[in-house]
Amino acid sequence: MNLKYEIILYWSADDNAYIAEVPELPGCMADGATYAGALQNAEVIIQEWLMTAKELGRSVPEPKGRRLMYA
């Protein structure tokens, strides 16, 4: 599986956990008690997101890589 999607990791005081968001896959996010745990959970949820999209016949976006936020 292609796991070359950007993952944004940050600490959420509200959730008391690290959050991993995958901006290119709508609604795809995971959490974890540690930074590494959130990243590992994100890798699992990316695979599940892609598998579910394919099963439902939905299009799967190609990974774009790093977003350019600064010009």
PQR file of N, CA, C, O and H, with PARSE charges and radii, in Angstrom:
ATOM      1  N   MET A   1       0.837  -1.196   0.000 -0.4000 1.5000
ATOM      2  CA  MET A   1       0.000   0.000   0.000 -0.0000 2.0000
ATOM      3  C   MET A   1       0.869   1.242   0.000  0.5500 1.7000
ATOM      4  O   MET A   1       1.952   1.265   0.585 -0.5500 1.4000
ATOM      5  N   ASN A   2       0.381   2.261  -0.658 -0.4000 1.5000
ATOM      6  CA  ASN A   2       1.102   3.519  -0.765 -0.0000 2.0000
ATOM      7  C   ASN A   2       0.799   4.387   0.451  0.5500 1.7000
ATOM      8  O   ASN A   2      -0.303   4.918   0.583 -0.5500 1.4000
ATOM      9  H   ASN A   2      -0.499   2.243  -1.133  0.4000 1.0000
ATOM     10  N   LEU A   3       1.774   4.528   1.332 -0.4000 1.5000
ATOM     11  CA  LEU A   3       1.560   5.330   2.539 -0.0000 2.0000
ATOM     12  C   LEU A   3       2.371   6.613   2.481  0.5500 1.7000
ATOM     13  O   LEU A   3       2.947   7.025   3.488 -0.5500 1.4000
ATOM     14  H   LEU A   3       2.670   4.097   1.226  0.4000 1.0000
ATOM     15  N   LYS A   4       2.423   7.241   1.335 -0.4000 1.5000
ATOM     16  CA  LYS A   4       3.219   8.445   1.155 -0.0000 2.0000
ATOM     17  C   LYS A   4       2.418   9.718   1.394  0.5500 1.7000
ATOM     18  O   LYS A   4       2.750  10.775   0.856 -0.5500 1.4000
ATOM     19  H   LYS A   4       1.956   6.906   0.517  0.4000 1.0000
ATOM     20  N   TYR A   5       1.373   9.619   2.191 -0.4000 1.5000
ATOM     21  CA  TYR A   5       0.544  10.782   2.487 -0.0000 2.0000
ATOM     22  C   TYR A   5       1.155  11.586   3.629  0.5500 1.7000
ATOM     23  O   TYR A   5       1.765  11.033   4.543 -0.5500 1.4000
ATOM     24  H   TYR A   5       1.104   8.761   2.628  0.4000 1.0000
ATOM     25  N   GLU A   6       0.982  12.884   3.556 -0.4000 1.5000
ATOM     26  CA  GLU A   6       1.456  13.772   4.613 -0.0000 2.0000
ATOM     27  C   GLU A   6       0.676  13.494   5.895  0.5500 1.7000
ATOM     28  O   GLU A   6      -0.537  13.290   5.866 -0.5500 1.4000
ATOM     29  H   GLU A   6       0.487  13.334   2.813  0.4000 1.0000
ATOM     30  N   ILE A   7       1.389  13.491   7.013 -0.4000 1.5000
ATOM     31  CA  ILE A   7       0.771  13.324   8.329 -0.0000 2.0000
ATOM     32  C   ILE A   7       1.186  14.516   9.184  0.5500 1.7000
ATOM     33  O   ILE A   7       2.373  14.818   9.305 -0.5500 1.4000
ATOM     34  H   ILE A   7       2.375  13.657   7.036  0.4000 1.0000
ATOM     35  N   ILE A   8       0.217  15.182   9.769 -0.4000 1.5000
ATOM     36  CA  ILE A   8       0.488  16.305  10.665 -0.0000 2.0000
ATOM     37  C   ILE A   8       0.247  15.820  12.089  0.5500 1.7000
ATOM     38  O   ILE A   8      -0.849  15.370  12.423 -0.5500 1.4000
ATOM     39  H   ILE A   8      -0.747  14.937   9.671  0.4000 1.0000
ATOM     40  N   LEU A   9       1.273  15.915  12.923 -0.4000 1.5000
ATOM     41  CA  LEU A   9       1.192  15.463  14.316 -0.0000 2.0000
ATOM     42  C   LEU A   9       1.248  16.647  15.263  0.5500 1.7000
ATOM     43  O   LEU A   9       2.071  17.546  15.091 -0.5500 1.4000
ATOM     44  H   LEU A   9       2.164  16.281  12.652  0.4000 1.0000
ATOM     45  N   TYR A  10       0.377  16.651  16.263 -0.4000 1.5000
ATOM     46  CA  TYR A  10       0.404  17.723  17.262 -0.0000 2.0000
ATOM     47  C   TYR A  10      -0.205  17.224  18.565  0.5500 1.7000
ATOM     48  O   TYR A  10      -0.935  16.233  18.588 -0.5500 1.4000
ATOM     49  H   TYR A  10      -0.291  15.921  16.403  0.4000 1.0000
ATOM     50  N   TRP A  11       0.104  17.920  19.639 -0.4000 1.5000
ATOM     51  CA  TRP A  11      -0.454  17.612  20.946 -0.0000 2.0000
ATOM     52  C   TRP A  11      -1.784  18.327  21.110  0.5500 1.7000
ATOM     53  O   TRP A  11      -1.891  19.512  20.793 -0.5500 1.4000
ATOM     54  H   TRP A  11       0.698  18.725  19.621  0.4000 1.0000
ATOM     55  N   SER A  12      -2.799  17.624  21.603 -0.4000 1.5000
ATOM     56  CA  SER A  12      -4.104  18.214  21.881 -0.0000 2.0000
ATOM     57  C   SER A  12      -4.358  18.149  23.377  0.5500 1.7000
ATOM     58  O   SER A  12      -4.552  17.072  23.940 -0.5500 1.4000
ATOM     59  H   SER A  12      -2.712  16.661  21.860  0.4000 1.0000
ATOM     60  N   ALA A  13      -4.353  19.316  24.016 -0.4000 1.5000
ATOM     61  CA  ALA A  13      -4.646  19.369  25.448 -0.0000 2.0000
ATOM     62  C   ALA A  13      -6.091  18.955  25.710  0.5500 1.7000
ATOM     63  O   ALA A  13      -6.382  18.339  26.735 -0.5500 1.4000
ATOM     64  H   ALA A  13      -4.195  20.191  23.559  0.4000 1.0000
ATOM     65  N   ASP A  14      -6.991  19.285  24.798 -0.4000 1.5000
ATOM     66  CA  ASP A  14      -8.402  18.906  24.964 -0.0000 2.0000
ATOM     67  C   ASP A  14      -8.579  17.390  25.014  0.5500 1.7000
ATOM     68  O   ASP A  14      -9.389  16.877  25.786 -0.5500 1.4000
ATOM     69  H   ASP A  14      -6.754  19.785  23.965  0.4000 1.0000
ATOM     70  N   ASP A  15      -7.813  16.676  24.182 -0.4000 1.5000
ATOM     71  CA  ASP A  15      -7.919  15.223  24.113 -0.0000 2.0000
ATOM     72  C   ASP A  15      -6.902  14.518  25.001  0.5500 1.7000
ATOM     73  O   ASP A  15      -6.981  13.309  25.216 -0.5500 1.4000
ATOM     74  H   ASP A  15      -7.155  17.092  23.555  0.4000 1.0000
ATOM     75  N   ASN A  16      -5.940  15.295  25.516 -0.4000 1.5000
ATOM     76  CA  ASN A  16      -4.847  14.734  26.317 -0.0000 2.0000
ATOM     77  C   ASN A  16      -4.146  13.614  25.548  0.5500 1.7000
ATOM     78  O   ASN A  16      -3.856  12.549  26.092 -0.5500 1.4000
ATOM     79  H   ASN A  16      -5.876  16.278  25.341  0.4000 1.0000
ATOM     80  N   ALA A  17      -3.880  13.889  24.263 -0.4000 1.5000
ATOM     81  CA  ALA A  17      -3.262  12.893  23.385 -0.0000 2.0000
ATOM     82  C   ALA A  17      -2.618  13.599  22.201  0.5500 1.7000
ATOM     83  O   ALA A  17      -2.926  14.752  21.899 -0.5500 1.4000
ATOM     84  H   ALA A  17      -4.116  14.754  23.822  0.4000 1.0000
ATOM     85  N   TYR A  18      -1.721  12.883  21.540 -0.4000 1.5000
ATOM     86  CA  TYR A  18      -1.181  13.363  20.275 -0.0000 2.0000
ATOM     87  C   TYR A  18      -2.185  13.033  19.183  0.5500 1.7000
ATOM     88  O   TYR A  18      -2.787  11.960  19.186 -0.5500 1.4000
ATOM     89  H   TYR A  18      -1.471  11.947  21.785  0.4000 1.0000
ATOM     90  N   ILE A  19      -2.361  13.955  18.256 -0.4000 1.5000
ATOM     91  CA  ILE A  19      -3.291  13.783  17.151 -0.0000 2.0000
ATOM     92  C   ILE A  19      -2.488  13.720  15.854  0.5500 1.7000
ATOM     93  O   ILE A  19      -1.566  14.508  15.646 -0.5500 1.4000
ATOM     94  H   ILE A  19      -1.871  14.827  18.254  0.4000 1.0000
ATOM     95  N   ALA A  20      -2.843  12.786  14.995 -0.4000 1.5000
ATOM     96  CA  ALA A  20      -2.221  12.646  13.680 -0.0000 2.0000
ATOM     97  C   ALA A  20      -3.307  12.826  12.626  0.5500 1.7000
ATOM     98  O   ALA A  20      -4.230  12.018  12.532 -0.5500 1.4000
ATOM     99  H   ALA A  20      -3.592  12.145  15.163  0.4000 1.0000
ATOM    100  N   GLU A  21      -3.191  13.890  11.835 -0.4000 1.5000
ATOM    101  CA  GLU A  21      -4.160  14.162  10.777 -0.0000 2.0000
ATOM    102  C   GLU A  21      -3.524  13.887   9.417  0.5500 1.7000
ATOM    103  O   GLU A  21      -2.336  14.132   9.206 -0.5500 1.4000
ATOM    104  H   GLU A  21      -2.441  14.546  11.911  0.4000 1.0000
ATOM    105  N   VAL A  22      -4.339  13.377   8.505 -0.4000 1.5000
ATOM    106  CA  VAL A  22      -3.895  13.109   7.134 -0.0000 2.0000
ATOM    107  C   VAL A  22      -4.749  14.000   6.233  0.5500 1.7000
ATOM    108  O   VAL A  22      -5.828  13.593   5.803 -0.5500 1.4000
ATOM    109  H   VAL A  22      -5.305  13.179   8.676  0.4000 1.0000
ATOM    110  N   PRO A  23      -4.271  15.214   5.947 -0.5600 1.5000
ATOM    111  CA  PRO A  23      -5.109  16.205   5.257  0.2800 2.0000
ATOM    112  C   PRO A  23      -5.608  15.788   3.884  0.5500 1.7000
ATOM    113  O   PRO A  23      -6.673  16.237   3.460 -0.5500 1.4000
ATOM    114  N   GLU A  24      -4.873  14.948   3.182 -0.4000 1.5000
ATOM    115  CA  GLU A  24      -5.282  14.557   1.823 -0.0000 2.0000
ATOM    116  C   GLU A  24      -6.395  13.516   1.809  0.5500 1.7000
ATOM    117  O   GLU A  24      -7.004  13.270   0.768 -0.5500 1.4000
ATOM    118  H   GLU A  24      -4.008  14.583   3.526  0.4000 1.0000
ATOM    119  N   LEU A  25      -6.665  12.898   2.971 -0.4000 1.5000
ATOM    120  CA  LEU A  25      -7.714  11.883   3.064 -0.0000 2.0000
ATOM    121  C   LEU A  25      -8.773  12.397   4.042  0.5500 1.7000
ATOM    122  O   LEU A  25      -8.587  12.301   5.256 -0.5500 1.4000
ATOM    123  H   LEU A  25      -6.170  13.097   3.817  0.4000 1.0000
ATOM    124  N   PRO A  26      -9.870  12.938   3.534 -0.5600 1.5000
ATOM    125  CA  PRO A  26     -10.880  13.569   4.387  0.2800 2.0000
ATOM    126  C   PRO A  26     -11.325  12.677   5.554  0.5500 1.7000
ATOM    127  O   PRO A  26     -11.704  11.521   5.368 -0.5500 1.4000
ATOM    128  N   GLY A  27     -11.265  13.252   6.755 -0.4000 1.5000
ATOM    129  CA  GLY A  27     -11.713  12.551   7.949 -0.0000 2.0000
ATOM    130  C   GLY A  27     -10.711  11.545   8.489  0.5500 1.7000
ATOM    131  O   GLY A  27     -10.991  10.875   9.483 -0.5500 1.4000
ATOM    132  H   GLY A  27     -10.957  14.191   6.906  0.4000 1.0000
ATOM    133  N   CYS A  28      -9.558  11.425   7.861 -0.4000 1.5000
ATOM    134  CA  CYS A  28      -8.569  10.433   8.272 -0.0000 2.0000
ATOM    135  C   CYS A  28      -7.667  11.024   9.350  0.5500 1.7000
ATOM    136  O   CYS A  28      -6.838  11.894   9.085 -0.5500 1.4000
ATOM    137  H   CYS A  28      -9.330  11.969   7.054  0.4000 1.0000
ATOM    138  N   MET A  29      -7.849  10.531  10.562 -0.4000 1.5000
ATOM    139  CA  MET A  29      -7.022  10.977  11.674 -0.0000 2.0000
ATOM    140  C   MET A  29      -6.980   9.907  12.742  0.5500 1.7000
ATOM    141  O   MET A  29      -7.851   9.040  12.815 -0.5500 1.4000
ATOM    142  H   MET A  29      -8.523   9.824  10.777  0.4000 1.0000
ATOM    143  N   ALA A  30      -5.946   9.983  13.572 -0.4000 1.5000
ATOM    144  CA  ALA A  30      -5.762   9.014  14.641 -0.0000 2.0000
ATOM    145  C   ALA A  30      -5.192   9.751  15.841  0.5500 1.7000
ATOM    146  O   ALA A  30      -4.806  10.916  15.745 -0.5500 1.4000
ATOM    147  H   ALA A  30      -5.238  10.687  13.512  0.4000 1.0000
ATOM    148  N   ASP A  31      -5.143   9.059  16.969 -0.4000 1.5000
ATOM    149  CA  ASP A  31      -4.531   9.648  18.147 -0.0000 2.0000
ATOM    150  C   ASP A  31      -3.663   8.611  18.833  0.5500 1.7000
ATOM    151  O   ASP A  31      -3.651   7.436  18.466 -0.5500 1.4000
ATOM    152  H   ASP A  31      -5.456   8.113  17.047  0.4000 1.0000
ATOM    153  N   GLY A  32      -2.936   9.077  19.841 -0.4000 1.5000
ATOM    154  CA  GLY A  32      -2.091   8.170  20.599 -0.0000 2.0000
ATOM    155  C   GLY A  32      -1.566   8.859  21.846  0.5500 1.7000
ATOM    156  O   GLY A  32      -1.497  10.087  21.909 -0.5500 1.4000
ATOM    157  H   GLY A  32      -2.945  10.031  20.140  0.4000 1.0000
ATOM    158  N   ALA A  33      -1.199   8.065  22.829 -0.4000 1.5000
ATOM    159  CA  ALA A  33      -0.668   8.608  24.075 -0.0000 2.0000
ATOM    160  C   ALA A  33       0.734   9.184  23.882  0.5500 1.7000
ATOM    161  O   ALA A  33       1.174  10.044  24.647 -0.5500 1.4000
ATOM    162  H   ALA A  33      -1.255   7.068  22.778  0.4000 1.0000
ATOM    163  N   THR A  34       1.434   8.698  22.845 -0.4000 1.5000
ATOM    164  CA  THR A  34       2.769   9.200  22.529 -0.0000 2.0000
ATOM    165  C   THR A  34       2.803   9.635  21.072  0.5500 1.7000
ATOM    166  O   THR A  34       1.929   9.289  20.277 -0.5500 1.4000
ATOM    167  H   THR A  34       1.077   8.000  22.224  0.4000 1.0000
ATOM    168  N   TYR A  35       3.834  10.401  20.747 -0.4000 1.5000
ATOM    169  CA  TYR A  35       4.037  10.837  19.365 -0.0000 2.0000
ATOM    170  C   TYR A  35       4.150   9.624  18.446  0.5500 1.7000
ATOM    171  O   TYR A  35       3.497   9.550  17.405 -0.5500 1.4000
ATOM    172  H   TYR A  35       4.543  10.683  21.393  0.4000 1.0000
ATOM    173  N   ALA A  36       5.000   8.669  18.856 -0.4000 1.5000
ATOM    174  CA  ALA A  36       5.203   7.453  18.055 -0.0000 2.0000
ATOM    175  C   ALA A  36       3.919   6.635  17.953  0.5500 1.7000
ATOM    176  O   ALA A  36       3.629   6.058  16.905 -0.5500 1.4000
ATOM    177  H   ALA A  36       5.530   8.729  19.702  0.4000 1.0000
ATOM    178  N   GLY A  37       3.160   6.587  19.027 -0.4000 1.5000
ATOM    179  CA  GLY A  37       1.895   5.848  19.018 -0.0000 2.0000
ATOM    180  C   GLY A  37       0.890   6.457  18.065  0.5500 1.7000
ATOM    181  O   GLY A  37       0.191   5.739  17.350 -0.5500 1.4000
ATOM    182  H   GLY A  37       3.396   7.056  19.879  0.4000 1.0000
ATOM    183  N   ALA A  38       0.812   7.789  18.051 -0.4000 1.5000
ATOM    184  CA  ALA A  38      -0.108   8.461  17.131 -0.0000 2.0000
ATOM    185  C   ALA A  38       0.303   8.214  15.693  0.5500 1.7000
ATOM    186  O   ALA A  38      -0.554   8.004  14.835 -0.5500 1.4000
ATOM    187  H   ALA A  38       1.380   8.372  18.632  0.4000 1.0000
ATOM    188  N   LEU A  39       1.603   8.235  15.414 -0.4000 1.5000
ATOM    189  CA  LEU A  39       2.092   7.971  14.063 -0.0000 2.0000
ATOM    190  C   LEU A  39       1.787   6.536  13.645  0.5500 1.7000
ATOM    191  O   LEU A  39       1.346   6.295  12.521 -0.5500 1.4000
ATOM    192  H   LEU A  39       2.299   8.406  16.112  0.4000 1.0000
ATOM    193  N   GLN A  40       2.017   5.598  14.535 -0.4000 1.5000
ATOM    194  CA  GLN A  40       1.727   4.189  14.235 -0.0000 2.0000
ATOM    195  C   GLN A  40       0.235   3.991  13.979  0.5500 1.7000
ATOM    196  O   GLN A  40      -0.146   3.283  13.047 -0.5500 1.4000
ATOM    197  H   GLN A  40       2.375   5.794  15.448  0.4000 1.0000
ATOM    198  N   ASN A  41      -0.605   4.608  14.797 -0.4000 1.5000
ATOM    199  CA  ASN A  41      -2.052   4.501  14.603 -0.0000 2.0000
ATOM    200  C   ASN A  41      -2.477   5.150  13.289  0.5500 1.7000
ATOM    201  O   ASN A  41      -3.394   4.666  12.626 -0.5500 1.4000
ATOM    202  H   ASN A  41      -0.295   5.183  15.555  0.4000 1.0000
ATOM    203  N   ALA A  42      -1.813   6.246  12.909 -0.4000 1.5000
ATOM    204  CA  ALA A  42      -2.131   6.910  11.640 -0.0000 2.0000
ATOM    205  C   ALA A  42      -1.818   5.999  10.463  0.5500 1.7000
ATOM    206  O   ALA A  42      -2.570   5.960   9.489 -0.5500 1.4000
ATOM    207  H   ALA A  42      -1.067   6.639  13.447  0.4000 1.0000
ATOM    208  N   GLU A  43      -0.714   5.266  10.546 -0.4000 1.5000
ATOM    209  CA  GLU A  43      -0.368   4.352   9.458 -0.0000 2.0000
ATOM    210  C   GLU A  43      -1.433   3.274   9.286  0.5500 1.7000
ATOM    211  O   GLU A  43      -1.757   2.890   8.162 -0.5500 1.4000
ATOM    212  H   GLU A  43      -0.103   5.297  11.337  0.4000 1.0000
ATOM    213  N   VAL A  44      -1.972   2.788  10.393 -0.4000 1.5000
ATOM    214  CA  VAL A  44      -3.041   1.782  10.337 -0.0000 2.0000
ATOM    215  C   VAL A  44      -4.305   2.395   9.738  0.5500 1.7000
ATOM    216  O   VAL A  44      -4.939   1.797   8.868 -0.5500 1.4000
ATOM    217  H   VAL A  44      -1.708   3.100  11.306  0.4000 1.0000
ATOM    218  N   ILE A  45      -4.664   3.577  10.202 -0.4000 1.5000
ATOM    219  CA  ILE A  45      -5.924   4.185   9.752 -0.0000 2.0000
ATOM    220  C   ILE A  45      -5.846   4.616   8.289  0.5500 1.7000
ATOM    221  O   ILE A  45      -6.864   4.618   7.596 -0.5500 1.4000
ATOM    222  H   ILE A  45      -4.148   4.063  10.909  0.4000 1.0000
ATOM    223  N   ILE A  46      -4.655   4.981   7.806 -0.4000 1.5000
ATOM    224  CA  ILE A  46      -4.493   5.286   6.377 -0.0000 2.0000
ATOM    225  C   ILE A  46      -4.811   4.042   5.555  0.5500 1.7000
ATOM    226  O   ILE A  46      -5.554   4.114   4.576 -0.5500 1.4000
ATOM    227  H   ILE A  46      -3.828   4.980   8.368  0.4000 1.0000
ATOM    228  N   GLN A  47      -4.256   2.916   5.949 -0.4000 1.5000
ATOM    229  CA  GLN A  47      -4.530   1.674   5.231 -0.0000 2.0000
ATOM    230  C   GLN A  47      -6.019   1.350   5.240  0.5500 1.7000
ATOM    231  O   GLN A  47      -6.575   0.951   4.216 -0.5500 1.4000
ATOM    232  H   GLN A  47      -3.652   2.859   6.744  0.4000 1.0000
ATOM    233  N   GLU A  48      -6.666   1.521   6.390 -0.4000 1.5000
ATOM    234  CA  GLU A  48      -8.102   1.249   6.489 -0.0000 2.0000
ATOM    235  C   GLU A  48      -8.904   2.222   5.641  0.5500 1.7000
ATOM    236  O   GLU A  48      -9.872   1.823   4.994 -0.5500 1.4000
ATOM    237  H   GLU A  48      -6.215   1.846   7.221  0.4000 1.0000
ATOM    238  N   TRP A  49      -8.514   3.502   5.632 -0.4000 1.5000
ATOM    239  CA  TRP A  49      -9.202   4.510   4.840 -0.0000 2.0000
ATOM    240  C   TRP A  49      -9.131   4.127   3.367  0.5500 1.7000
ATOM    241  O   TRP A  49     -10.143   4.136   2.666 -0.5500 1.4000
ATOM    242  H   TRP A  49      -7.727   3.826   6.158  0.4000 1.0000
ATOM    243  N   LEU A  50      -7.919   3.788   2.898 -0.4000 1.5000
ATOM    244  CA  LEU A  50      -7.738   3.431   1.489 -0.0000 2.0000
ATOM    245  C   LEU A  50      -8.515   2.169   1.121  0.5500 1.7000
ATOM    246  O   LEU A  50      -9.138   2.110   0.060 -0.5500 1.4000
ATOM    247  H   LEU A  50      -7.097   3.781   3.467  0.4000 1.0000
ATOM    248  N   MET A  51      -8.481   1.170   1.985 -0.4000 1.5000
ATOM    249  CA  MET A  51      -9.186  -0.080   1.724 -0.0000 2.0000
ATOM    250  C   MET A  51     -10.704   0.169   1.660  0.5500 1.7000
ATOM    251  O   MET A  51     -11.381  -0.359   0.778 -0.5500 1.4000
ATOM    252  H   MET A  51      -7.975   1.218   2.846  0.4000 1.0000
ATOM    253  N   THR A  52     -11.226   0.957   2.579 -0.4000 1.5000
ATOM    254  CA  THR A  52     -12.657   1.251   2.601 -0.0000 2.0000
ATOM    255  C   THR A  52     -13.071   2.027   1.350  0.5500 1.7000
ATOM    256  O   THR A  52     -14.103   1.733   0.746 -0.5500 1.4000
ATOM    257  H   THR A  52     -10.676   1.385   3.296  0.4000 1.0000
ATOM    258  N   ALA A  53     -12.267   3.014   0.965 -0.4000 1.5000
ATOM    259  CA  ALA A  53     -12.589   3.798  -0.234 -0.0000 2.0000
ATOM    260  C   ALA A  53     -12.643   2.899  -1.462  0.5500 1.7000
ATOM    261  O   ALA A  53     -13.549   3.025  -2.286 -0.5500 1.4000
ATOM    262  H   ALA A  53     -11.429   3.252   1.456  0.4000 1.0000
ATOM    263  N   LYS A  54     -11.688   2.001  -1.586 -0.4000 1.5000
ATOM    264  CA  LYS A  54     -11.684   1.091  -2.738 -0.0000 2.0000
ATOM    265  C   LYS A  54     -12.881   0.159  -2.713  0.5500 1.7000
ATOM    266  O   LYS A  54     -13.487  -0.093  -3.755 -0.5500 1.4000
ATOM    267  H   LYS A  54     -10.952   1.898  -0.917  0.4000 1.0000
ATOM    268  N   GLU A  55     -13.236  -0.361  -1.536 -0.4000 1.5000
ATOM    269  CA  GLU A  55     -14.390  -1.253  -1.416 -0.0000 2.0000
ATOM    270  C   GLU A  55     -15.684  -0.543  -1.792  0.5500 1.7000
ATOM    271  O   GLU A  55     -16.595  -1.162  -2.341 -0.5500 1.4000
ATOM    272  H   GLU A  55     -12.743  -0.156  -0.690  0.4000 1.0000
ATOM    273  N   LEU A  56     -15.769   0.753  -1.499 -0.4000 1.5000
ATOM    274  CA  LEU A  56     -16.971   1.524  -1.801 -0.0000 2.0000
ATOM    275  C   LEU A  56     -16.941   2.130  -3.201  0.5500 1.7000
ATOM    276  O   LEU A  56     -17.887   2.804  -3.609 -0.5500 1.4000
ATOM    277  H   LEU A  56     -15.029   1.255  -1.052  0.4000 1.0000
ATOM    278  N   GLY A  57     -15.860   1.892  -3.933 -0.4000 1.5000
ATOM    279  CA  GLY A  57     -15.747   2.421  -5.288 -0.0000 2.0000
ATOM    280  C   GLY A  57     -15.474   3.909  -5.342  0.5500 1.7000
ATOM    281  O   GLY A  57     -15.751   4.554  -6.353 -0.5500 1.4000
ATOM    282  H   GLY A  57     -15.091   1.345  -3.602  0.4000 1.0000
ATOM    283  N   ARG A  58     -14.938   4.459  -4.276 -0.4000 1.5000
ATOM    284  CA  ARG A  58     -14.638   5.893  -4.234 -0.0000 2.0000
ATOM    285  C   ARG A  58     -13.228   6.141  -4.747  0.5500 1.7000
ATOM    286  O   ARG A  58     -12.359   5.271  -4.679 -0.5500 1.4000
ATOM    287  H   ARG A  58     -14.713   3.935  -3.455  0.4000 1.0000
ATOM    288  N   SER A  59     -13.025   7.332  -5.256 -0.4000 1.5000
ATOM    289  CA  SER A  59     -11.693   7.660  -5.762 -0.0000 2.0000
ATOM    290  C   SER A  59     -10.719   7.848  -4.593  0.5500 1.7000
ATOM    291  O   SER A  59     -11.088   8.297  -3.508 -0.5500 1.4000
ATOM    292  H   SER A  59     -13.731   8.038  -5.311  0.4000 1.0000
ATOM    293  N   VAL A  60      -9.480   7.492  -4.859 -0.4000 1.5000
ATOM    294  CA  VAL A  60      -8.422   7.610  -3.860 -0.0000 2.0000
ATOM    295  C   VAL A  60      -7.426   8.636  -4.382  0.5500 1.7000
ATOM    296  O   VAL A  60      -6.829   8.436  -5.440 -0.5500 1.4000
ATOM    297  H   VAL A  60      -9.181   7.127  -5.740  0.4000 1.0000
ATOM    298  N   PRO A  61      -7.238   9.734  -3.652 -0.5600 1.5000
ATOM    299  CA  PRO A  61      -6.308  10.752  -4.125  0.2800 2.0000
ATOM    300  C   PRO A  61      -4.863  10.254  -4.108  0.5500 1.7000
ATOM    301  O   PRO A  61      -4.452   9.511  -3.217 -0.5500 1.4000
ATOM    302  N   GLU A  62      -4.111  10.679  -5.110 -0.4000 1.5000
ATOM    303  CA  GLU A  62      -2.682  10.378  -5.133 -0.0000 2.0000
ATOM    304  C   GLU A  62      -1.989  11.247  -4.087  0.5500 1.7000
ATOM    305  O   GLU A  62      -2.357  12.408  -3.912 -0.5500 1.4000
ATOM    306  H   GLU A  62      -4.444  11.283  -5.834  0.4000 1.0000
ATOM    307  N   PRO A  63      -0.999  10.706  -3.393 -0.5600 1.5000
ATOM    308  CA  PRO A  63      -0.274  11.520  -2.422  0.2800 2.0000
ATOM    309  C   PRO A  63       0.448  12.673  -3.126  0.5500 1.7000
ATOM    310  O   PRO A  63       1.106  12.478  -4.147 -0.5500 1.4000
ATOM    311  N   LYS A  64       0.315  13.850  -2.571 -0.4000 1.5000
ATOM    312  CA  LYS A  64       0.967  15.025  -3.143 -0.0000 2.0000
ATOM    313  C   LYS A  64       2.305  15.308  -2.474  0.5500 1.7000
ATOM    314  O   LYS A  64       3.121  16.067  -2.998 -0.5500 1.4000
ATOM    315  H   LYS A  64      -0.220  14.008  -1.741  0.4000 1.0000
ATOM    316  N   GLY A  65       2.526  14.703  -1.327 -0.4000 1.5000
ATOM    317  CA  GLY A  65       3.761  14.978  -0.610 -0.0000 2.0000
ATOM    318  C   GLY A  65       3.641  16.237   0.217  0.5500 1.7000
ATOM    319  O   GLY A  65       2.547  16.626   0.625 -0.5500 1.4000
ATOM    320  H   GLY A  65       1.863  14.087  -0.901  0.4000 1.0000
ATOM    321  N   ARG A  66       4.740  16.850   0.455 -0.4000 1.5000
ATOM    322  CA  ARG A  66       4.797  18.020   1.342 -0.0000 2.0000
ATOM    323  C   ARG A  66       4.012  19.193   0.795  0.5500 1.7000
ATOM    324  O   ARG A  66       4.139  19.563  -0.372 -0.5500 1.4000
ATOM    325  H   ARG A  66       5.629  16.533   0.124  0.4000 1.0000
ATOM    326  N   ARG A  67       3.192  19.772   1.670 -0.4000 1.5000
ATOM    327  CA  ARG A  67       2.455  20.976   1.299 -0.0000 2.0000
ATOM    328  C   ARG A  67       3.379  22.175   1.427  0.5500 1.7000
ATOM    329  O   ARG A  67       4.209  22.234   2.335 -0.5500 1.4000
ATOM    330  H   ARG A  67       3.089  19.472   2.618  0.4000 1.0000
ATOM    331  N   LEU A  68       3.238  23.116   0.532 -0.4000 1.5000
ATOM    332  CA  LEU A  68       4.019  24.333   0.622 -0.0000 2.0000
ATOM    333  C   LEU A  68       3.173  25.394   1.320  0.5500 1.7000
ATOM    334  O   LEU A  68       2.260  25.969   0.727 -0.5500 1.4000
ATOM    335  H   LEU A  68       2.565  23.068  -0.206  0.4000 1.0000
ATOM    336  N   MET A  69       3.489  25.639   2.571 -0.4000 1.5000
ATOM    337  CA  MET A  69       2.700  26.586   3.359 -0.0000 2.0000
ATOM    338  C   MET A  69       3.303  27.986   3.332  0.5500 1.7000
ATOM    339  O   MET A  69       2.636  28.968   3.656 -0.5500 1.4000
ATOM    340  H   MET A  69       4.230  25.172   3.053  0.4000 1.0000
ATOM    341  N   TYR A  70       4.560  28.062   2.947 -0.4000 1.5000
ATOM    342  CA  TYR A  70       5.256  29.353   3.004 -0.0000 2.0000
ATOM    343  C   TYR A  70       5.708  29.742   1.614  0.5500 1.7000
ATOM    344  O   TYR A  70       6.226  28.915   0.864 -0.5500 1.4000
ATOM    345  H   TYR A  70       5.102  27.264   2.684  0.4000 1.0000
ATOM    346  N   ALA A  71       5.514  30.987   1.276 -0.4000 1.5000
ATOM    347  CA  ALA A  71       5.934  31.460  -0.052 -0.0000 2.0000
ATOM    348  C   ALA A  71       6.997  32.519   0.079  0.5500 1.7000
ATOM    349  O   ALA A  71       7.478  33.040  -0.927 -0.5500 1.4000
ATOM    350  H   ALA A  71       5.094  31.660   1.885  0.4000 1.0000
TER
END
